[in-house]
Structures are given as C-alpha cells and as structure tokens.
Amino acid sequence: MRVINLRIENFRGVKSADLTFDGHTLLVGGNNVGKSTICEALDLVLSPDRLSRFPPVQEFDFYNASYLDEDGITPVKIKIEVMLIDLSGEVERTCAAHTELWHVKERRLLAAGEADAALPPDVVRCLRIETQAFYSPDEDEFEADTFFSYSPSLEGGELQRVKKTVKRLFGFLYLRTLRTGSRALSLERGSLLDLILRLQGVRTGLWEKSIKRLRELDPPIDSDAADLRPVLDSIEERLAQYISVGGAGKVTQLFVSQLTREHLRKTMSFFLSITEDQKPVPFQHVGTGTLNTLVLALLSFIAEVKKDNVIFAMEEPEIALPPHTQRRIAKYLLALMEN
C-alpha cells in the first residue's frame, strides 16, 4: 500500500500544493522548502493518534497563521487529502464503499460512466481520505477530523468520518528528526513498542496485572526504609490534626507509581544489555548509534508483521545512521516489500 497523491491547502508554509508520488520517494531540497511539512501533512491524515492531541492544530499550522478570513469571522480551513493505492485486502474490504478507480497511466480518477475503461493493470482501486482543521469561534478552540473524500451514502456533500481503527490498518509510521528513542522505546500511547504490543495482541491484562502486583508488594517498599517509617507516621499524626484520616492499618504508604495505566506507560522503561557481562541499563544510556539502530529494528519488525499495509515516512535519515547501514536497511525493506 502506498501514497500516490497528496493535496495540501493552507497548511504551514503551503498555500496550495498537488503532489504525485511514484514508488519509494525521497524528498531532496534546501532548508525551509516544505519537506517536513509534507511529512507532517501525511501524519495529520494517516496517523491514528495524531488528532488525539489537544489542540490537534494551532495558529501557526495555518498558512501565514491566518485561521480567520479577512472579515475576521469566517474560519479558514486546513485541508489535506491523501490518495492510497495498492490497498491491502483488509483495507479494501473495510473501506469498500469508499474506494474509487484510479487510472495509473493517465493519473486521474475515472468518472461515472467510464466502466468500460476500468481494465487492470492500468486501472486500480484507490482510497481518498482527507483531514480538515479549523478554528471554532463557539468553542474558542481548534478542531480537526478525518473523512472519506468519497462518501456516496451521504447526501448534501457530507463526508463520513474515518475512525481510528480504520487508520490503524494503514500502518503509517513517521520518524521525525529528533528521534532520541524516548517515544519509540517507551510504552506511551502511539510509541513503536505500544504498536508492536497491539499488533501481537499481548496488551490484554498487562496493565491490570502490573497494577495489582505493584499494589500488593509484600513487604511494601517503605518497610525496608527504617528511617522513613517514623517520618511517615509523624506525617499521619500531623495530618490527623486537620482532617479526618482513617482506615485499617497505616494511612500513608509508598508505591513505585500512581498505579494508573497512564502513569505506568510513562514510568515503565525498556532495558538493554550490550555485552554478556553487563547488567541491563535503561535504553537512554546506550550509545546514540545503537539507539537509532534499535529504533530501526523495531520498524523492521513492524514491517514484517504488517507486511502488506505499512507506510514509512522518515525525516533526515542521514543523521541517524551511517551510509552503509542506511543501504543495508533500505535493501532489506525493499526486499521485504517485494516478497
């Protein structure tokens, strides 16, 4: 599955653009010509978690930071449309009602009444989805959502919303320039490790079991701190002078986290041993080259799992890996996609 066309309106430094891609694409150009903007535009449309941020966009995501028309009332929309071809079987089945026909040689959509021209391999199924973002004066905040550009079941030009579960089928992965691994190798939502766990189906019960084990540590953490327990007892006494505290046993305890899913996602860490005689250390303490290679290893793992529906976008690969490693990884990924 791959991106064949990208249209951008009023996003960052792009007023209007219509880009056609052919196969594996490398964007080369000077500084501030829009390469990162193209990657960010793809991320805004294809990533299942990108629009979960608050706000999804901000003032300077609009062209010239103009999110209201000249009258100061009418909102100006960001509109980004992506066209996908070589759809995986799962995507084609899930989005069957929204697929259209794309003429590969003529690079155009077939219109109604051109059924006779729908002959493979010159004509293939395609899927267009678009993200619209705008400022809402009523809510005084920026809003954004993703829709199927072709929604024949709805009337009056309305578009059907694309759910996150559908976006996950696209397998879009965007590796930005500043990739320290803090996101990729953490268990926070949307990280590479989180995605792998989701794909492998091993997340079920993970958080419940971890929280239960941490809550029921025996003995508790503070029992081994002989000098700490008197301090906690003193805090309990002083606290009781001002508010009513009660319950069986001690009312103050120490735990290694807040015992919530979100906090565990931020505190659980990936450890790694580089040599046989070395104890595992947090991934942040390994060398930069090792860390970047580890991130690429996770990406290749995802590529194997999702083989027929994964889209990679990587910013400035030359700063992460030496040229010989880049070649090896590129050849590996190309060979994987051909199999």
Sequence and secondary structure as in RCSB ss.txt:
>XXXX:A:sequence
MRVINLRIENFRGVKSADLTFDGHTLLVGGNNVGKSTICEALDLVLSPDRLSRFPPVQEFDFYNASYLDEDGITP
VKIKIEVMLIDLSGEVERTCAAHTELWHVKERRLLAAGEADAALPPDVVRCLRIETQAFYSPDEDEFEADTFFSY
SPSLEGGELQRVKKTVKRLFGFLYLRTLRTGSRALSLERGSLLDLILRLQGVRTGLWEKSIKRLRELDPPIDSDA
ADLRPVLDSIEERLAQYISVGGAGKVTQLFVSQLTREHLRKTMSFFLSITEDQKPVPFQHVGTGTLNTLVLALLS
FIAEVKKDNVIFAMEEPEIALPPHTQRRIAKYLLALMEN
>XXXX:A:secstr
 EEEEEEEEEETTEEEEEEE  SS      TTSSHHHHHHHHHHHH SSGGGSSSSS GGGBGGG  B TTSSSB
  EEEEEEEES  HHHHHHTGGGEEEEETTTTEE  TT GGG  TTTEEEEEEEEEEEEEETTTTEEEEEEEES 
 TTSSTT   B  HHHHHHH EEEE S   STTTTS STTSHHHHHHHHHT  TTHHHHHHHHHHT SS GGGG 
TTHHHHHHHHHHHHHTTS    SS S    SS SSHHHHHHH   EE SSTTS  EEGGGS HHHHHHHHHHHHH
HHHHHHTTS EEEES GGGTS HHHHHHHHHHHHHHHH 
